[in-house]
Amino acid sequence: MYTVVIHCVILLVLFFKSGECVKCYVCSTKDNETMCRNPEWHNLELYECGHQALENTRHIAKRIDPSYDKIFEVDTSAMSKHLDLDCLKVVTKVGNKEYIFRGCQLAEQKSLDICVKMKKADTNYLKKTHCSRCSTDGCNSVTRSFVSTMCLFLSFLLQIYRCF
């Protein structure tokens, strides 16, 4: 039982990095269809989530549709340095064309949820089909969040199995 606790603590320390900014993919399939669709496979650079990454995400969203400019507007000059930021992955349809964009955004708060704001802006022409936030490095890729979750889960099962 003691080894299960030790392994769980080690996994939690590895999984949650305190005091560091999360690093995210910042890209759009409108700018680069292949690389942004599978950023991990193409060794796309991870960017530290901060003021510049927030602005880049806003710019990317605005290029997909100008109405996203207001939705992604963040007053970075008044932003606290201790405000939590997350990685973001959005799939949206503009007419018949589907776009994926990845970037940084404010972490979900009571009064602010970027995915809800985007859903409210949906029209017949512009529709968000997927929106997710996450808070570990590179988690807004295709596979990393799934693989990380599976590794943690399998490690936990292995420790339980060893106890019996």
VEXSE-309344 format. One record per residue (C-alpha): residue number from 0; residue in three letters; x negated, y negated, z. Coordinates in nm, 3 decimals. Each point is the difference from the previous one (the first is absolute). Example, Ala and Ser with C-alpha at 12.3 -4.5 7.8 and 13.67 -1.06 7.14 Angstrom:
2
+-------+-------+---------+---------+---------+
| vokol | fivex |      c1 |      c2 |      c3 |
+-------+-------+---------+---------+---------+
|     0 |   ALA |  -1.230 |   0.450 |   0.780 |
|     1 |   SER |  -0.137 |  -0.344 |  -0.066 |
+-------+-------+---------+---------+---------+
# end
This chain:
164
+-------+-------+---------+---------+---------+
| vokol | fivex |      c1 |      c2 |      c3 |
+-------+-------+---------+---------+---------+
|     0 |   MET |   0.000 |   0.000 |   0.000 |
|     1 |   TYR |  -0.288 |  -0.232 |   0.084 |
|     2 |   THR |  -0.145 |   0.034 |  -0.354 |
|     3 |   VAL |   0.339 |  -0.089 |  -0.152 |
|     4 |   VAL |   0.004 |  -0.327 |   0.195 |
|     5 |   ILE |  -0.360 |  -0.080 |  -0.097 |
|     6 |   HIS |   0.066 |   0.068 |  -0.369 |
|     7 |   CYS |   0.320 |  -0.207 |   0.006 |
|     8 |   VAL |  -0.184 |  -0.293 |   0.159 |
|     9 |   ILE |  -0.278 |   0.025 |  -0.261 |
|    10 |   LEU |   0.256 |   0.009 |  -0.282 |
|    11 |   LEU |   0.182 |  -0.301 |   0.142 |
|    12 |   VAL |  -0.325 |  -0.197 |   0.028 |
|    13 |   LEU |  -0.087 |   0.087 |  -0.360 |
|    14 |   PHE |   0.350 |  -0.072 |  -0.125 |
|    15 |   PHE |   0.054 |  -0.333 |   0.178 |
|    16 |   LYS |  -0.279 |  -0.253 |  -0.031 |
|    17 |   SER |   0.043 |  -0.281 |   0.249 |
|    18 |   GLY |  -0.141 |  -0.343 |  -0.059 |
|    19 |   GLU |  -0.055 |   0.052 |  -0.371 |
|    20 |   CYS |   0.194 |  -0.125 |  -0.299 |
|    21 |   VAL |   0.163 |   0.263 |  -0.211 |
|    22 |   LYS |  -0.143 |   0.039 |  -0.352 |
|    23 |   CYS |   0.244 |   0.041 |  -0.286 |
|    24 |   TYR |   0.015 |   0.043 |  -0.374 |
|    25 |   VAL |   0.104 |  -0.326 |  -0.167 |
|    26 |   CYS |   0.109 |   0.053 |  -0.360 |
|    27 |   SER |   0.287 |   0.019 |  -0.247 |
|    28 |   THR |   0.086 |   0.233 |  -0.286 |
|    29 |   LYS |   0.088 |  -0.316 |  -0.194 |
|    30 |   ASP |  -0.372 |  -0.088 |   0.004 |
|    31 |   ASN |  -0.146 |   0.350 |  -0.013 |
|    32 |   GLU |   0.246 |   0.285 |  -0.054 |
|    33 |   THR |  -0.241 |   0.290 |   0.054 |
|    34 |   MET |  -0.212 |  -0.123 |   0.288 |
|    35 |   CYS |   0.283 |  -0.136 |   0.213 |
|    36 |   ARG |   0.220 |   0.305 |  -0.054 |
|    37 |   ASN |  -0.276 |   0.217 |   0.159 |
|    38 |   PRO |  -0.242 |  -0.233 |   0.180 |
|    39 |   GLU |  -0.179 |   0.272 |   0.195 |
|    40 |   TRP |  -0.076 |   0.203 |  -0.310 |
|    41 |   HIS |  -0.156 |  -0.303 |  -0.168 |
|    42 |   ASN |  -0.200 |  -0.114 |   0.305 |
|    43 |   LEU |   0.183 |  -0.330 |   0.012 |
|    44 |   GLU |  -0.146 |  -0.233 |   0.262 |
|    45 |   LEU |   0.173 |  -0.038 |   0.337 |
|    46 |   TYR |   0.051 |  -0.358 |   0.119 |
|    47 |   GLU |   0.010 |  -0.114 |   0.359 |
|    48 |   CYS |   0.351 |  -0.116 |   0.079 |
|    49 |   GLY |  -0.023 |  -0.369 |   0.077 |
|    50 |   HIS |   0.106 |  -0.338 |  -0.135 |
|    51 |   GLN |  -0.156 |   0.055 |  -0.343 |
|    52 |   ALA |   0.153 |   0.347 |  -0.043 |
|    53 |   LEU |   0.342 |  -0.142 |   0.097 |
|    54 |   GLU |  -0.036 |  -0.269 |  -0.267 |
|    55 |   ASN |  -0.115 |   0.256 |  -0.257 |
|    56 |   THR |   0.302 |   0.219 |   0.078 |
|    57 |   ARG |   0.231 |  -0.298 |  -0.043 |
|    58 |   HIS |  -0.162 |  -0.085 |  -0.334 |
|    59 |   ILE |   0.036 |   0.362 |  -0.119 |
|    60 |   ALA |   0.368 |   0.011 |   0.103 |
|    61 |   LYS |   0.068 |  -0.333 |  -0.171 |
|    62 |   ARG |  -0.156 |   0.128 |  -0.324 |
|    63 |   ILE |   0.245 |   0.291 |   0.004 |
|    64 |   ASP |   0.293 |  -0.235 |   0.053 |
|    65 |   PRO |  -0.005 |  -0.373 |   0.090 |
|    66 |   SER |   0.281 |   0.049 |   0.255 |
|    67 |   TYR |  -0.242 |   0.199 |   0.217 |
|    68 |   ASP |  -0.208 |  -0.314 |   0.060 |
|    69 |   LYS |   0.230 |  -0.129 |   0.274 |
|    70 |   ILE |   0.047 |   0.347 |   0.154 |
|    71 |   PHE |  -0.375 |   0.050 |   0.039 |
|    72 |   GLU |  -0.072 |  -0.353 |   0.117 |
|    73 |   VAL |  -0.197 |  -0.002 |   0.326 |
|    74 |   ASP |  -0.122 |  -0.318 |   0.168 |
|    75 |   THR |  -0.356 |   0.123 |   0.051 |
|    76 |   SER |  -0.115 |  -0.335 |   0.142 |
|    77 |   ALA |   0.231 |   0.043 |   0.300 |
|    78 |   MET |  -0.058 |   0.373 |   0.025 |
|    79 |   SER |  -0.142 |   0.132 |   0.325 |
|    80 |   LYS |  -0.322 |   0.196 |  -0.027 |
|    81 |   HIS |   0.164 |   0.266 |   0.217 |
|    82 |   LEU |   0.299 |   0.057 |  -0.226 |
|    83 |   ASP |   0.017 |   0.360 |  -0.117 |
|    84 |   LEU |  -0.033 |   0.072 |  -0.370 |
|    85 |   ASP |   0.091 |   0.319 |  -0.184 |
|    86 |   CYS |  -0.072 |   0.152 |  -0.336 |
|    87 |   LEU |   0.293 |  -0.009 |  -0.239 |
|    88 |   LYS |   0.110 |   0.208 |  -0.296 |
|    89 |   VAL |   0.295 |  -0.110 |  -0.214 |
|    90 |   VAL |   0.159 |   0.159 |  -0.306 |
|    91 |   THR |   0.236 |  -0.234 |  -0.182 |
|    92 |   LYS |   0.190 |   0.005 |  -0.329 |
|    93 |   VAL |   0.022 |  -0.309 |  -0.213 |
|    94 |   GLY |   0.245 |   0.077 |  -0.278 |
|    95 |   ASN |  -0.107 |   0.343 |  -0.127 |
|    96 |   LYS |  -0.364 |  -0.032 |   0.110 |
|    97 |   GLU |  -0.127 |   0.142 |   0.330 |
|    98 |   TYR |  -0.288 |  -0.168 |   0.183 |
|    99 |   ILE |  -0.199 |   0.106 |   0.303 |
|   100 |   PHE |  -0.183 |  -0.251 |   0.208 |
|   101 |   ARG |  -0.211 |   0.045 |   0.311 |
|   102 |   GLY |  -0.129 |  -0.257 |   0.242 |
|   103 |   CYS |   0.019 |  -0.148 |   0.348 |
|   104 |   GLN |   0.296 |  -0.139 |   0.188 |
|   105 |   LEU |   0.104 |  -0.102 |   0.348 |
|   106 |   ALA |   0.082 |   0.299 |   0.218 |
|   107 |   GLU |   0.369 |   0.058 |   0.063 |
|   108 |   GLN |   0.145 |  -0.222 |   0.270 |
|   109 |   LYS |   0.351 |  -0.049 |   0.135 |
|   110 |   SER |   0.072 |  -0.294 |  -0.226 |
|   111 |   LEU |  -0.223 |   0.093 |  -0.293 |
|   112 |   ASP |  -0.001 |   0.311 |  -0.215 |
|   113 |   ILE |  -0.132 |  -0.047 |  -0.353 |
|   114 |   CYS |   0.177 |   0.314 |  -0.123 |
|   115 |   VAL |   0.337 |  -0.129 |   0.123 |
|   116 |   LYS |  -0.068 |  -0.342 |  -0.157 |
|   117 |   MET |  -0.078 |   0.166 |  -0.333 |
|   118 |   LYS |   0.313 |   0.217 |   0.017 |
|   119 |   LYS |   0.214 |  -0.311 |   0.056 |
|   120 |   ALA |  -0.152 |  -0.156 |  -0.314 |
|   121 |   ASP |   0.096 |   0.298 |  -0.220 |
|   122 |   THR |   0.203 |  -0.076 |  -0.312 |
|   123 |   ASN |   0.110 |   0.207 |  -0.298 |
|   124 |   TYR |  -0.320 |  -0.111 |  -0.177 |
|   125 |   LEU |  -0.243 |   0.014 |   0.295 |
|   126 |   LYS |   0.017 |   0.292 |   0.242 |
|   127 |   LYS |  -0.242 |   0.124 |   0.267 |
|   128 |   THR |   0.000 |   0.381 |  -0.008 |
|   129 |   HIS |  -0.265 |   0.061 |   0.268 |
|   130 |   CYS |  -0.158 |  -0.208 |   0.273 |
|   131 |   SER |  -0.227 |   0.125 |   0.277 |
|   132 |   ARG |  -0.245 |  -0.143 |   0.250 |
|   133 |   CYS |  -0.277 |   0.182 |   0.184 |
|   134 |   SER |  -0.286 |  -0.097 |   0.227 |
|   135 |   THR |  -0.304 |   0.216 |  -0.072 |
|   136 |   ASP |  -0.278 |  -0.062 |  -0.252 |
|   137 |   GLY |   0.103 |   0.093 |  -0.354 |
|   138 |   CYS |   0.338 |   0.128 |   0.110 |
|   139 |   ASN |   0.182 |  -0.175 |  -0.285 |
|   140 |   SER |  -0.147 |   0.242 |  -0.253 |
|   141 |   VAL |   0.165 |   0.296 |  -0.165 |
|   142 |   THR |  -0.126 |   0.280 |   0.219 |
|   143 |   ARG |  -0.191 |  -0.132 |   0.298 |
|   144 |   SER |   0.296 |  -0.051 |   0.235 |
|   145 |   PHE |   0.134 |   0.348 |  -0.078 |
|   146 |   VAL |  -0.342 |   0.164 |   0.036 |
|   147 |   SER |  -0.074 |  -0.186 |   0.327 |
|   148 |   THR |   0.333 |   0.103 |   0.146 |
|   149 |   MET |  -0.046 |   0.362 |  -0.106 |
|   150 |   CYS |  -0.354 |   0.014 |   0.142 |
|   151 |   LEU |   0.120 |  -0.133 |   0.336 |
|   152 |   PHE |   0.291 |   0.241 |   0.003 |
|   153 |   LEU |  -0.210 |   0.304 |  -0.097 |
|   154 |   SER |  -0.267 |  -0.091 |   0.255 |
|   155 |   PHE |   0.265 |  -0.023 |   0.270 |
|   156 |   LEU |   0.148 |   0.339 |  -0.100 |
|   157 |   LEU |  -0.345 |   0.157 |   0.002 |
|   158 |   GLN |  -0.060 |  -0.122 |   0.355 |
|   159 |   ILE |   0.333 |   0.139 |   0.117 |
|   160 |   TYR |  -0.077 |   0.332 |  -0.169 |
|   161 |   ARG |  -0.338 |   0.021 |   0.176 |
|   162 |   CYS |   0.169 |  -0.044 |   0.339 |
|   163 |   PHE |   0.210 |   0.314 |  -0.042 |
+-------+-------+---------+---------+---------+
# end
